[in-house]
Amino acid sequence: MKLPSVVAAAAALACTFAIPAHAQNMGRATVSLYRAAPGHQIELLRWLAQQDQIAAAAGVGPGQVYAHTDGDSWDYMVIFPQTTPAQDDALDAAAKKMGLPYGPMVGIELRKHIAQHSDTLVRGPATAADMLASLGQK
């Protein structure tokens, strides 16, 4: 599956260049592209909404969901904040308390509703000028 050009560019910058210390204040995120299983678009959105509820209970920010309108074959792109191990533990505890899947079962539940997905770790958001500055360029 092709990545949209903006996501591909962000991924290339994040993976190709070492970011100097003065640019470490840029956030990190996971960009996930989902292709829903046939007939599971609503179920996938419900699963994503459930993940946001778990995140809120754990004090973690929600994912930002973008719906496909034209072009490549993905249905939804979600930008999730990159979490720490402590936040991962809080997410699992919140899901368990809510009686929802946690740990490896989260992925098993997700796979009921998708035909394909990909995850890309990125750094940003930033402007092109910010990226150039982080590379010591003008």
Backbone as a printed PyTorch tensor [residue, N CA C, xyz], in Angstrom:
tensor([[[  0.8400,  -1.1670,   0.0000],
         [  0.0000,   0.0000,   0.0000],
         [  0.8850,   1.2300,   0.0000]],

        [[  0.5740,   2.2030,  -0.8470],
         [  1.3350,   3.4420,  -0.9160],
         [  0.9560,   4.3490,   0.2380]],

        [[  1.9250,   5.0720,   0.7600],
         [  1.6470,   6.0890,   1.7610],
         [  1.3520,   7.3940,   1.0560]],

        [[  0.4290,   8.2180,   1.5870],
         [  0.2460,   9.5400,   0.9880],
         [  1.5680,  10.2920,   1.0230]],

        [[  1.7650,  11.1860,   0.0570],
         [  3.0560,  11.8560,  -0.0790],
         [  3.4580,  12.6330,   1.1530]],

        [[  2.5180,  13.2590,   1.8670],
         [  2.8680,  14.0110,   3.0760],
         [  3.3900,  13.0610,   4.1530]],

        [[  2.7100,  11.9320,   4.3310],
         [  3.1400,  10.9580,   5.3320],
         [  4.4900,  10.3740,   4.9370]],

        [[  4.6680,  10.0770,   3.6570],
         [  5.9390,   9.5210,   3.2000],
         [  7.0770,  10.5070,   3.4210]],

        [[  6.8320,  11.7800,   3.1380],
         [  7.8720,  12.7910,   3.3450],
         [  8.2220,  12.9210,   4.8180]],

        [[  7.2070,  12.9390,   5.6690],
         [  7.4630,  13.0400,   7.1080],
         [  8.2310,  11.8150,   7.6010]],

        [[  7.8440,  10.6450,   7.1300],
         [  8.5370,   9.4280,   7.5370],
         [  9.9790,   9.4300,   7.0580]],

        [[ 10.1950,   9.8940,   5.8330],
         [ 11.5560,   9.9390,   5.2990],
         [ 12.4240,  10.8820,   6.1110]],

        [[ 11.8970,  12.0460,   6.4370],
         [ 12.6730,  12.9810,   7.2560],
         [ 12.9570,  12.4000,   8.6350]],

        [[ 11.9540,  11.7610,   9.2230],
         [ 12.1290,  11.2200,  10.5730],
         [ 13.1450,  10.0860,  10.5860]],

        [[ 13.1580,   9.2860,   9.5400],
         [ 14.0350,   8.1100,   9.5300],
         [ 15.4220,   8.3930,   8.9580]],

        [[ 15.5320,   9.3610,   8.0610],
         [ 16.7830,   9.5840,   7.3550],
         [ 17.7640,  10.4460,   8.1160]],

        [[ 17.2690,  11.4830,   8.7820],
         [ 18.1450,  12.4530,   9.4060],
         [ 18.1700,  12.3030,  10.9140]],

        [[ 19.3470,  12.4450,  11.4920],
         [ 19.4570,  12.5170,  12.9450],
         [ 19.0890,  13.9390,  13.3390]],

        [[ 18.1550,  14.0790,  14.2630],
         [ 17.6940,  15.4010,  14.6560],
         [ 18.5610,  15.9160,  15.7980]],

        [[ 19.1910,  17.1000,  15.6400],
         [ 20.0310,  17.6560,  16.7010],
         [ 19.2300,  17.9210,  17.9770]],

        [[ 19.9590,  18.1090,  19.0890],
         [ 19.3360,  18.2780,  20.4010],
         [ 18.3630,  19.4430,  20.4370]],

        [[ 18.6630,  20.5680,  19.7480],
         [ 17.7650,  21.7210,  19.8230],
         [ 16.4150,  21.4710,  19.1610]],

        [[ 16.2820,  20.4010,  18.4090],
         [ 15.0140,  20.0820,  17.7610],
         [ 14.2730,  18.9560,  18.4720]],

        [[ 14.7780,  18.5250,  19.6000],
         [ 14.1560,  17.4080,  20.2960],
         [ 12.7720,  17.7460,  20.8590]],

        [[ 12.4040,  19.0320,  20.8620],
         [ 11.0980,  19.3840,  21.3830],
         [  9.9680,  19.0600,  20.4050]],

        [[ 10.2830,  18.6420,  19.1740],
         [  9.2440,  18.1970,  18.2520],
         [  8.6270,  16.9230,  18.8120]],

        [[  7.3260,  16.8130,  18.6680],
         [  6.6440,  15.6270,  19.1570],
         [  6.9420,  14.4060,  18.3050]],

        [[  6.5730,  13.2910,  18.8340],
         [  6.6740,  12.0310,  18.0990],
         [  5.2900,  11.4290,  18.0500]],

        [[  5.0000,  10.7500,  16.9730],
         [  3.6740,  10.1610,  16.7930],
         [  3.7780,   8.9030,  15.9600]],

        [[  2.7060,   8.1480,  15.9640],
         [  2.5730,   6.9930,  15.0880],
         [  1.4580,   7.3080,  14.1060]],

        [[  1.7740,   7.2350,  12.8200],
         [  0.7730,   7.4280,  11.7750],
         [  0.3490,   6.0380,  11.3170]],

        [[ -0.9420,   5.7480,  11.4890],
         [ -1.4800,   4.4350,  11.1150],
         [ -2.4650,   4.5950,   9.9750]],

        [[ -2.2950,   3.7680,   8.9530],
         [ -3.2320,   3.7200,   7.8370],
         [ -4.0150,   2.4220,   7.9340]],

        [[ -5.3340,   2.5260,   7.8630],
         [ -6.2000,   1.3550,   7.9760],
         [ -7.0500,   1.1930,   6.7290]],

        [[ -7.1060,  -0.0250,   6.2300],
         [ -8.0840,  -0.3940,   5.2150],
         [ -9.0630,  -1.3110,   5.9280]],

        [[-10.3030,  -0.8650,   6.0320],
         [-11.3150,  -1.6410,   6.7480],
         [-11.6150,  -2.9400,   5.9980]],

        [[-11.9200,  -3.9740,   6.7700],
         [-12.4130,  -5.2110,   6.1510],
         [-13.7390,  -4.8740,   5.4730]],

        [[-14.0850,  -5.5800,   4.3940],
         [-15.3420,  -5.2710,   3.7080],
         [-16.5210,  -5.2460,   4.6810]],

        [[-17.2670,  -4.1390,   4.6490],
         [-18.4380,  -3.9930,   5.5060],
         [-18.1350,  -3.6420,   6.9550]],

        [[-16.8660,  -3.3680,   7.3000],
         [-16.4970,  -3.1080,   8.6990],
         [-16.0670,  -1.6660,   8.9640]],

        [[-16.4070,  -0.7300,   8.0660],
         [-15.9960,   0.6530,   8.2880],
         [-16.5740,   1.2010,   9.5960]],

        [[-17.8460,   0.9640,   9.8560],
         [-18.4820,   1.4590,  11.0880],
         [-17.8710,   0.7800,  12.3100]],

        [[-17.6600,  -0.5350,  12.2400],
         [-17.0650,  -1.2510,  13.3670],
         [-15.6540,  -0.7590,  13.6560]],

        [[-14.8830,  -0.4580,  12.5900],
         [-13.5370,   0.0660,  12.7820],
         [-13.5920,   1.4330,  13.4580]],

        [[-14.4950,   2.2980,  13.0240],
         [-14.6430,   3.6030,  13.6750],
         [-15.0700,   3.4480,  15.1350]],

        [[-15.9410,   2.4970,  15.4120],
         [-16.3390,   2.2450,  16.8150],
         [-15.1340,   1.7870,  17.6340]],

        [[-14.3010,   0.9110,  17.0440],
         [-13.1100,   0.4460,  17.7440],
         [-12.1790,   1.6230,  18.0240]],

        [[-11.9900,   2.4990,  17.0260],
         [-11.1320,   3.6720,  17.2170],
         [-11.7000,   4.5980,  18.2930]],

        [[-13.0140,   4.7990,  18.3010],
         [-13.6460,   5.6360,  19.3260],
         [-13.4390,   5.0190,  20.7110]],

        [[-13.5150,   3.7060,  20.7890],
         [-13.2750,   3.0040,  22.0520],
         [-11.8430,   3.2190,  22.5280]],

        [[-10.8930,   3.2110,  21.6010],
         [ -9.4990,   3.4580,  21.9690],
         [ -9.3250,   4.8720,  22.5200]],

        [[-10.0800,   5.8360,  21.9530],
         [-10.0360,   7.2050,  22.4770],
         [-10.5970,   7.2790,  23.8910]],

        [[-11.6470,   6.5080,  24.1660],
         [-12.2170,   6.4750,  25.5210],
         [-11.2080,   5.8970,  26.5050]],

        [[-10.5280,   4.8540,  26.1060],
         [ -9.4920,   4.2500,  26.9570],
         [ -8.3700,   5.2620,  27.1770]],

        [[ -7.9530,   5.9350,  26.1070],
         [ -6.8820,   6.9300,  26.2200],
         [ -7.2810,   8.0430,  27.1890]],

        [[ -8.5140,   8.5260,  27.0900],
         [ -8.9740,   9.5900,  27.9880],
         [ -8.9300,   9.1210,  29.4410]],

        [[ -9.3580,   7.8890,  29.6780],
         [ -9.3410,   7.3520,  31.0440],
         [ -7.9230,   7.1950,  31.5710]],

        [[ -6.9640,   7.0000,  30.6610],
         [ -5.5620,   6.8210,  31.0540],
         [ -4.7870,   8.1380,  31.0330]],

        [[ -5.4450,   9.2420,  30.6560],
         [ -4.7580,  10.5280,  30.5940],
         [ -3.8590,  10.6910,  29.3830]],

        [[ -4.1560,   9.9660,  28.3230],
         [ -3.3790,  10.0260,  27.0840],
         [ -4.2430,  10.7050,  26.0240]],

        [[ -3.6330,  11.4970,  25.1610],
         [ -4.3820,  12.1830,  24.1090],
         [ -4.9950,  11.2170,  23.1160]],

        [[ -6.0960,  11.6280,  22.4880],
         [ -6.7540,  10.7710,  21.4950],
         [ -6.0170,  10.7700,  20.1710]],

        [[ -6.3530,   9.8140,  19.3330],
         [ -5.8390,   9.8060,  17.9720],
         [ -6.5850,  10.8370,  17.1300]],

        [[ -5.9220,  11.3610,  16.1080],
         [ -6.5610,  12.2730,  15.1580],
         [ -6.8940,  11.4610,  13.9190]],

        [[ -8.1810,  11.3640,  13.5990],
         [ -8.6430,  10.5080,  12.5090],
         [ -8.8940,  11.3370,  11.2510]],

        [[ -8.3760,  10.8400,  10.1320],
         [ -8.6160,  11.4340,   8.8220],
         [ -9.2720,  10.3720,   7.9540]],

        [[-10.3680,  10.7390,   7.2890],
         [-11.0700,   9.8050,   6.4120],
         [-10.5980,   9.9970,   4.9760]],

        [[-10.3780,   8.8990,   4.2990],
         [ -9.9650,   8.9000,   2.8970],
         [-11.0900,   9.4830,   2.0400]],

        [[-10.7290,  10.3310,   1.1050],
         [-11.7270,  10.8540,   0.1790],
         [-11.3920,  10.5650,  -1.2850]],

        [[-10.0890,  10.4330,  -1.6010],
         [ -9.7140,  10.2150,  -2.9880],
         [ -8.2630,   9.7630,  -3.0220]],

        [[ -7.9190,   8.9020,  -3.9380],
         [ -6.5290,   8.5060,  -4.0990],
         [ -6.2810,   7.0700,  -3.7030]],

        [[ -5.3780,   6.8720,  -2.7730],
         [ -4.9140,   5.5420,  -2.3840],
         [ -6.0370,   4.6900,  -1.7880]],

        [[ -5.7150,   3.4830,  -1.3840],
         [ -6.7230,   2.5070,  -0.9900],
         [ -7.0120,   2.4320,   0.5050]],

        [[ -6.4550,   3.3170,   1.3250],
         [ -6.7570,   3.2690,   2.7490],
         [ -8.0840,   3.9660,   3.0330]],

        [[ -8.7160,   3.6000,   4.1500],
         [ -9.9840,   4.2070,   4.5470],
         [ -9.7910,   5.3090,   5.5890]],

        [[ -8.9180,   5.0360,   6.5810],
         [ -8.6940,   5.9910,   7.6710],
         [ -7.2080,   6.0970,   7.9880]],

        [[ -6.7690,   7.3180,   8.2250],
         [ -5.4260,   7.5580,   8.7360],
         [ -5.6110,   8.1180,  10.1400]],

        [[ -4.8680,   7.5650,  11.0960],
         [ -4.9580,   8.0380,  12.4720],
         [ -3.5530,   8.3980,  12.9370]],

        [[ -3.4260,   9.5790,  13.5170],
         [ -2.1580,  10.0110,  14.0920],
         [ -2.2980,   9.8970,  15.6010]],

        [[ -1.5710,   8.9350,  16.1650],
         [ -1.5910,   8.6730,  17.5980],
         [ -0.3490,   9.2670,  18.2490]],

        [[ -0.4920,   9.8500,  19.4540],
         [  0.7190,  10.2800,  20.1610],
         [  1.5520,   9.0500,  20.5090]],

        [[  2.8620,   9.1630,  20.4050],
         [  3.7220,   8.0490,  20.7910],
         [  3.7270,   7.9800,  22.3130]],

        [[  3.4880,   6.8080,  22.8510],
         [  3.3490,   6.6500,  24.2980],
         [  4.6180,   6.0850,  24.9350]],

        [[  4.7240,   6.3250,  26.2320],
         [  5.8130,   5.7730,  27.0290],
         [  5.3790,   4.4240,  27.5910]],

        [[  6.3110,   3.6260,  28.1070],
         [  5.9070,   2.3690,  28.7500],
         [  4.9240,   2.5950,  29.9010]],

        [[  5.0960,   3.6630,  30.6710],
         [  4.1710,   3.9500,  31.7750],
         [  2.7690,   4.2570,  31.2320]],

        [[  2.7060,   5.0010,  30.1210],
         [  1.4050,   5.2920,  29.5200],
         [  0.7780,   4.0220,  28.9480]],

        [[  1.5980,   3.1400,  28.3760],
         [  1.0830,   1.8630,  27.8730],
         [  0.4620,   1.0650,  29.0140]],

        [[  1.1200,   1.0480,  30.1680],
         [  0.5790,   0.3540,  31.3350],
         [ -0.7380,   0.9900,  31.7820]],

        [[ -0.8040,   2.3310,  31.7550],
         [ -2.0340,   3.0360,  32.1360],
         [ -3.1670,   2.7310,  31.1540]],

        [[ -2.8400,   2.6400,  29.8660],
         [ -3.8440,   2.2860,  28.8660],
         [ -4.3800,   0.8860,  29.1120]],

        [[ -3.4900,  -0.0690,  29.3680],
         [ -3.9250,  -1.4400,  29.6630],
         [ -4.7980,  -1.4830,  30.9140]],

        [[ -4.4030,  -0.7520,  31.9520],
         [ -5.1730,  -0.7350,  33.2040],
         [ -6.5570,  -0.1240,  32.9710]],

        [[ -6.6230,   0.9470,  32.1930],
         [ -7.9090,   1.5890,  31.9130],
         [ -8.8170,   0.6530,  31.1200]],

        [[ -8.2620,  -0.0010,  30.0960],
         [ -9.0630,  -0.9300,  29.2940],
         [ -9.5650,  -2.0800,  30.1560]],

        [[ -8.6910,  -2.6190,  31.0030],
         [ -9.0860,  -3.7200,  31.8800],
         [-10.2090,  -3.2860,  32.8150]],

        [[-10.0770,  -2.0900,  33.3890],
         [-11.0970,  -1.5570,  34.3000],
         [-12.4300,  -1.3670,  33.5750]],

        [[-12.3760,  -1.0110,  32.2890],
         [-13.5850,  -0.8010,  31.4930],
         [-14.1390,  -2.1150,  30.9340]],

        [[-13.4420,  -3.2320,  31.1900],
         [-13.8840,  -4.5260,  30.6810],
         [-13.6400,  -4.6940,  29.1910]],

        [[-12.6440,  -3.9800,  28.6660],
         [-12.3240,  -4.0270,  27.2430],
         [-11.0090,  -4.7620,  27.0210]],

        [[-10.7660,  -5.2270,  25.7960],
         [ -9.5080,  -5.9220,  25.5120],
         [ -8.2980,  -5.0380,  25.8170]],

        [[ -7.2210,  -5.6660,  26.3020],
         [ -5.9680,  -4.9620,  26.5880],
         [ -4.8170,  -5.8920,  26.2600]],

        [[ -3.6160,  -5.3210,  26.2250],
         [ -2.4330,  -6.1270,  25.8870],
         [ -2.5540,  -6.6550,  24.4610]],

        [[ -2.0740,  -7.8740,  24.2150],
         [ -2.1090,  -8.4380,  22.8620],
         [ -3.5180,  -8.6140,  22.2920]],

        [[ -4.5250,  -8.6680,  23.1650],
         [ -5.9000,  -8.8330,  22.6830],
         [ -6.3940,  -7.6050,  21.9150]],

        [[ -5.7840,  -6.4350,  22.1530],
         [ -6.1750,  -5.2310,  21.4220],
         [ -5.9530,  -5.4480,  19.9230]],

        [[ -4.7950,  -5.9680,  19.5650],
         [ -4.4890,  -6.2180,  18.1580],
         [ -5.3770,  -7.2890,  17.5490]],

        [[ -5.7040,  -8.2980,  18.3260],
         [ -6.5900,  -9.3550,  17.8250],
         [ -7.9770,  -8.7910,  17.5540]],

        [[ -8.4710,  -7.9470,  18.4620],
         [ -9.7740,  -7.3130,  18.2660],
         [ -9.7450,  -6.3920,  17.0410]],

        [[ -8.6860,  -5.6030,  16.8970],
         [ -8.5570,  -4.7060,  15.7490],
         [ -8.6120,  -5.4840,  14.4480]],

        [[ -7.9160,  -6.5910,  14.3800],
         [ -7.8130,  -7.3510,  13.1330],
         [ -9.1410,  -7.9370,  12.6600]],

        [[-10.1550,  -7.9440,  13.5190],
         [-11.4970,  -8.3560,  13.0920],
         [-12.0890,  -7.3470,  12.1130]],

        [[-11.6060,  -6.0960,  12.1840],
         [-12.2390,  -5.0140,  11.4480],
         [-11.3830,  -4.4370,  10.3200]],

        [[-10.1840,  -4.9720,  10.1040],
         [ -9.3140,  -4.4230,   9.0680],
         [ -8.8830,  -5.5040,   8.0810]],

        [[ -8.6410,  -5.0600,   6.8620],
         [ -8.0580,  -5.9380,   5.8550],
         [ -6.5520,  -5.7430,   5.8160]],

        [[ -6.1100,  -4.5000,   6.1600],
         [ -4.6870,  -4.1850,   6.1110],
         [ -4.4440,  -2.9160,   6.9140]],

        [[ -3.2350,  -2.8050,   7.4700],
         [ -2.8370,  -1.5520,   8.1110],
         [ -1.3250,  -1.4290,   8.1020]],

        [[ -0.8700,  -0.1950,   8.2830],
         [  0.5600,   0.0470,   8.4160],
         [  0.7550,   1.1260,   9.4740]],

        [[  1.8880,   1.0720,  10.1470],
         [  2.2500,   2.0580,  11.1640],
         [  3.5930,   2.6590,  10.7810]],

        [[  3.7040,   3.9720,  10.9140],
         [  4.9410,   4.6850,  10.6450],
         [  5.2150,   5.6220,  11.8060]],

        [[  6.4200,   5.5760,  12.3720],
         [  6.7950,   6.4980,  13.4300],
         [  7.3040,   7.7820,  12.7980]],

        [[  6.8130,   8.9250,  13.2940],
         [  7.1830,  10.2240,  12.7370],
         [  7.5470,  11.1960,  13.8370]],

        [[  8.1880,  12.2900,  13.4500],
         [  8.5250,  13.3820,  14.3440],
         [  7.8680,  14.6270,  13.7640]],

        [[  7.2380,  15.4390,  14.6120],
         [  6.5690,  16.6500,  14.1630],
         [  5.4040,  16.9410,  15.0940]],

        [[  4.4390,  17.7370,  14.7280],
         [  4.3940,  18.4590,  13.4610],
         [  5.3920,  19.6050,  13.4480]],

        [[  5.7730,  19.9800,  12.2620],
         [  6.7220,  21.0650,  12.0670],
         [  6.5240,  21.6330,  10.6710]],

        [[  7.0110,  22.8170,  10.4760],
         [  7.0320,  23.3770,   9.1210],
         [  8.2940,  22.8940,   8.4280]],

        [[  8.3600,  23.0850,   7.1310],
         [  9.5750,  22.7370,   6.3920],
         [ 10.7530,  23.5540,   6.9290]],

        [[ 10.5040,  24.8300,   7.2760],
         [ 11.5680,  25.6800,   7.8280],
         [ 12.0630,  25.1260,   9.1700]],

        [[ 11.1400,  24.6180,   9.9990],
         [ 11.5430,  24.0030,  11.2730],
         [ 12.4370,  22.7920,  11.0260]],

        [[ 12.0650,  21.9710,  10.0590],
         [ 12.8660,  20.7820,   9.7460],
         [ 14.2550,  21.1990,   9.2540]],

        [[ 14.2980,  22.1970,   8.3750],
         [ 15.5950,  22.6800,   7.8920],
         [ 16.4380,  23.1890,   9.0500]],

        [[ 15.8500,  23.9590,   9.9460],
         [ 16.5870,  24.4830,  11.0940],
         [ 17.1070,  23.3530,  11.9670]],

        [[ 16.3050,  22.3070,  12.1360],
         [ 16.7380,  21.1780,  12.9680],
         [ 17.9230,  20.4340,  12.3450]],

        [[ 18.0870,  20.6260,  11.0380],
         [ 19.1980,  19.9980,  10.3150],
         [ 20.3730,  20.9580,  10.1290]],

        [[ 20.2630,  22.1400,  10.7450],
         [ 21.3270,  23.1230,  10.6180],
         [ 21.3650,  23.7680,   9.2410]],

        [[ 20.2310,  23.7810,   8.5640],
         [ 20.1360,  24.3360,   7.2090],
         [ 19.2370,  25.5640,   7.2010]],

        [[ 19.3940,  26.3850,   6.1700],
         [ 18.5340,  27.5750,   5.9920],
         [ 17.5650,  27.3520,   4.8790]]])
